[in-house]
Structures are given as structure tokens and as C-alpha cells.
Amino acid sequence: MARVEDKDIEKFEEELVKAGLFTVRRAKQRVRVDTGRLRSSITLADSTGLIQQPGTEASNQDAVNPPNQKGIRVGTNVVYADWIENLDPFLLPSWDEAKQRFNIRTR
């Protein structure tokens, strides 16, 4: 059985965070804007908590919840986000673009 080194896991997690930040940036460029609440709520979290770039602070109530395990979560807790995503996708195309750019394979 192959053994995965801790440094390999750390490197993969760093790449996931980079892909997540890219996804957040692209999703904010794609999303429809009326008041700006949805756009500002698109955030990234890992198992240690919310990750934000300087100048992009979202209110805690709108920010995505951290995952329970290792990994990342990109999204929003704004109630109407699913409706907008179904009408005019902004998150999934951004994640698909990030997976391709950072060569990330998912199941």
C-alpha cells in the first residue's frame, strides 16, 4: 500500500485553497448583481475556518460554513443563492474552470 506523506497532503490542501480562491474570484465576476449582498457573500472556508482575501470581508451570517473534515467549501449562505445559481449559474462554472486550471480531479 502506498503511503501518503504529510507534506504531500499539505501541498494538495494548498492547491485546493488556491483553486477555491480562484473560484471565489470568478464567481464574483459572474454573479448577477442587484444590491451586492450575494456577491459579497461568496466565500471560501477550509476546516480551520473562513478564508478571505483582504478587502473582501463578508458578514458571518452570509459566509459559507467551514467543512467538517479536511478540504474546502466555496459558496454562500444567502437564501436566494440556489435560485440564482439555477437561473444563471455562477458557482459551478467557476469551480469547473478552477478544477481545469489547477488540474484537480473530483469523484
N, C-alpha and C positions, 0 to 999 in steps of 0.2 A: 504494500500500500504506500502511495506517495505521501510524504509529509509536507504540509504547507508551513513555511516559516512565518513567524510573526511579522517580519519585515515585508514579506510578500502581501500579507493581509493589510498592513498599514498602507502600503503603496496602492493597493486596489481601492481602499477606502478613500485615499487622497484623490484618486482618479474619479471616483463616484461623486465626491464633493465638487470637483471641477465641472463634471458633467451636469450636476444639479444647479450650480451657479449659472452655467450656460443656459440651461433650461429656463430658469427664472428670468434671465435677461431677455431671451427670445419670446417667452410667453407674455412678458410685459409689453413687448413691441407689438405683438399680435392681437392682444385682447381689445375688445370694444371698450371705449371709454365714455362714460356719461359724467359721473361725479369723481371718478378716480379711485373710489374705495376698493373695487375689485382688483384693479391693477396694483395698488399698494399692498394688498393682502397676499399676493403671490409670493410665497416664501419657501425656504429650504430649511429642513431640520435633519439632524442625524441623531444618534442615540444619546448624545450629550446635550442636545437642546437645539434651539433656534440658531441658524447661521445667517447673518445678514451682512451685506456689504455696506460700507459707510454711506450715509445719506439715504438709505432705503429702509428706514425704520417703519415697521408695521405695528399696529396695535396688537397686543397679545390676544385679544378676543378673535381677531380675524386671521392670525397667523396659523399655519399648518401645525398640527401636533407632531411631536417627535415620534419616530417609530419605537416599538417596544424592544426591538432587537437591533443588532448591527445593521447598518445600511443607511439609506436616506429616504426622505419623503419630501416631495415637491408638490405644492398645491396651495389651497386656500380653505378657510372655514366659512367664507361668506356663503350664506344660504342659497343665493341665486346663481352661484358659480356653475353648478351642474347644468342648469337650464341654458346658460350662455355657451358652455362648452358643447352641448348637444346642438345648439343652433349654429354656432360659428366656432369650431374647435381652435383653441389656442394652446392648451397644455399638452395634449397628446402629440401634435405635430412638432412641438418644441422638444419634447422628450425623444421622439424618433430621430430628430436631427442631431441631438446630443449623443445618442447611442451610436449613430453612424460616425460622427466626428471623433468620439473618444473610443471607438471600437469596443463597445460594451454589448455583450450578449446577454439576453434575458431568456428565461424559460417561457 
